[in-house]
Amino acid sequence: MWLAAALPFSALAATPALLDLAQAQQAEQVVLSSAQQQQLKQTPRRAALVWHGASPWINAVTAGARAEFAAAGVEVIAVTDANYDPARQVADLENVTTLKPDFILTLAIDAASVKSSLQRAGAGGAKLVLLSNPIAGFSHPADYAGIVTDDMIGMGRRAARVLAEHSSKPLQVGMIFHDADYFITNTRDQAFVDALQAHPQLQLVARKGFVREQETSDVAAALLLQHPELDLIYVSWDSAAEGVLEALRAAGRKDIRVVTHDLGVNNLLDLARDGNMLATIADQPYLLGQTMAKVALLAELGAPTPKLTLVPFETVHRHNISEGWLRAFHSPLPAVLQPFIVTENGR
């Protein structure tokens, strides 16, 4: 994930709302029939996936898109990795556009940087589908076929509910939030804060921000020194939570539980072992890719496409790790997790 300039937490609510999540459709409502797939197969078409970086999560998005495109006879001719560098993503888009793809799927690292490149690609005939990040000034459906993203508000609310369900007693909550102007995490983090109002037993006593996920161990250590009374900690996403768990172990604080978003092997190991991890709210990257491809294909057929589509999420606890992983990634559970999961399920 590329991180922008720092933004104080108090400003998160003022971040421009470029998407009306309340008006979104659900992924299950985006349907491409077998007859439509056969119609698309009659003409060779090509797609390019212009990504922001590389990770197991991005690989799952790619796999979902590939599967849906293959079912419609579409060849994926390029999959790029910008290594979270906006300039490199611009170059990737320019290079891909010369190949004249019929479809481009992308997550824009920096919308302002890629806007003109995306406009040129669209002018060349490519149907554009965006992953999560909107482009200011773009209109639907003229400039893009649709945006597909997580239910960010729902995920933030669910994180608050998980903490509330942990105990009916009053609990002290700390928040380690993404202190940068980034639509996805800002929306999710703000939804978490807003949802706490429905759970009066949860008292948010401390907020500390980070820009780079490598900072979270130090941020958490400082939080513990200032607020040793904490019972629970919310962290913006999985890999950022790894540093928080590291700080908790170093401090010997087995009593503090953590909730975060997304799935990563290290934190799932802690979850499986009943460590500091309480739960994680997981999206479904494979389904994100599938849905993006469906939106692109429907646009090619001239069918109406939703401006915004939300993909569902689920709460992954200690005893549904295998199921959560399979739904998210459509791949086997990593080998390092399997022995412990089998042991837990056998108890």
Summary of the structure (lengths in Angstrom):
residues: 347
radius of gyration: 20.7
end to end distance: 38.1
largest distance: 65.1
contacts: 1213
relative contact order: 0.16
helix: 46%
strand: 21%
